[in-house]
Amino acid sequence: MSRHATSFSLCLLIACGLSFTTSVEAAQPSKAELAKKALDRVKPVPAQASRPRVNGGSILDRIPRIDPAVTSLQVRLVRKISDYEARIAIVGVVKNLGNKDFRSSPGQQSATLLRRNQGIRVPVTIKQQRFTNLDAGESFVVVHQLTWSTSIEFPPSFELFLNYDPDIRIDANPNNDDAIPANNSKKLDGMKLNEIVRQLLR
């Protein structure tokens, strides 16, 4: 093969190689195209749906409900007698936590305060405060005073609960049906009460 033929062959091979490289590069997507495809594959995250609000409160808060509840049961110092003895008051609060008025008949419900002595199964009823109506947001107080000695080895506990007539749910009056019975009582443990009185006497 002559020198001119060899040179022509080399030029032809180089031209073909350059043409192939250009074709391959043209077939490859650019970085911008790759980035766009990657973004297209990303699924948008839906916005978290917030709970609808009506008149400044949630819809759940606006559901009509009647909810008398025992909201607290505490001890208060009335008078110090000595370093170990005092006159105290057991104070409970009953409040209608619902947004609808409680309307009932006399004798169908009461707030009952019990004393539970350790070792005795049957509790003692020490106060029963009857009520008939309780507006939404309205409350009343149940108070019982007694003399307390911190030297008691086994101090009694107290419980305040709402006591309803057994037939109150079927009395054809929906305005005295308690929506949430789970909040109808509170307890005050005797040992805890004793420690509170000790602190009050210091």
WOUR-V323174 format. One record per residue. N is the residue number from 1. BURIAL is + if it has 16 or more other C-alpha atoms within 10 Angstrom, else -. D_CENTER is the distance of its C-alpha to the mean C-alpha in whole Angstrom. Layout:
N/BURIAL/D_CENTER  N/BURIAL/D_CENTER
This chain:
1/-/96  2/-/97  3/-/95  4/-/94  5/-/93  6/-/90  7/-/89  8/-/88  9/-/86  10/-/84  11/-/83  12/-/82  13/-/80  14/-/78  15/-/78  16/-/76  17/-/74  18/-/73  19/-/73  20/-/70  21/-/68  22/-/68  23/-/67  24/-/64  25/-/63  26/-/63  27/-/61  28/-/58  29/-/55  30/-/55  31/-/52  32/-/51  33/-/51  34/-/49  35/-/46  36/-/46  37/-/46  38/-/43  39/-/41  40/-/42  41/-/40  42/-/37  43/-/34  44/-/32  45/-/28  46/-/27  47/-/25  48/-/21  49/-/20  50/-/18  51/-/16  52/-/18  53/-/18  54/-/20  55/-/21  56/-/19  57/-/16  58/-/14  59/-/16  60/-/13  61/-/13  62/-/17  63/-/17  64/-/19  65/+/17  66/+/18  67/+/16  68/+/18  69/+/15  70/+/16  71/+/15  72/+/17  73/+/20  74/+/22  75/+/26  76/-/28  77/+/32  78/-/34  79/-/37  80/+/39  81/-/41  82/-/42  83/-/41  84/-/39  85/+/39  86/+/37  87/+/36  88/+/32  89/+/30  90/+/27  91/+/25  92/+/22  93/+/20  94/+/19  95/+/18  96/+/18  97/+/14  98/+/15  99/+/18  100/+/21  101/+/23  102/+/23  103/+/27  104/+/29  105/-/32  106/-/33  107/-/33  108/+/30  109/+/27  110/+/27  111/+/25  112/+/26  113/+/26  114/+/28  115/+/29  116/+/29  117/+/32  118/-/32  119/-/35  120/-/35  121/-/33  122/-/33  123/+/31  124/-/33  125/-/31  126/-/32  127/+/31  128/+/30  129/-/29  130/-/30  131/+/28  132/-/29  133/+/27  134/+/24  135/+/23  136/+/20  137/-/19  138/-/22  139/+/21  140/-/24  141/-/25  142/+/26  143/+/28  144/-/31  145/-/33  146/-/35  147/-/37  148/+/35  149/+/37  150/+/36  151/-/38  152/-/37  153/-/37  154/-/34  155/+/32  156/+/30  157/+/27  158/+/25  159/+/23  160/+/22  161/+/21  162/+/22  163/+/25  164/+/26  165/-/29  166/-/29  167/-/30  168/+/28  169/-/26  170/-/30  171/-/31  172/-/32  173/-/29  174/-/26  175/-/25  176/+/25  177/+/22  178/+/19  179/-/16  180/-/14  181/-/16  182/-/13  183/-/12  184/+/16  185/+/17  186/+/17  187/+/20  188/+/22  189/-/24  190/+/27  191/-/28  192/-/25  193/+/26  194/+/30  195/-/29  196/+/27  197/+/31  198/+/33  199/-/31  200/-/32  201/+/35  202/-/36
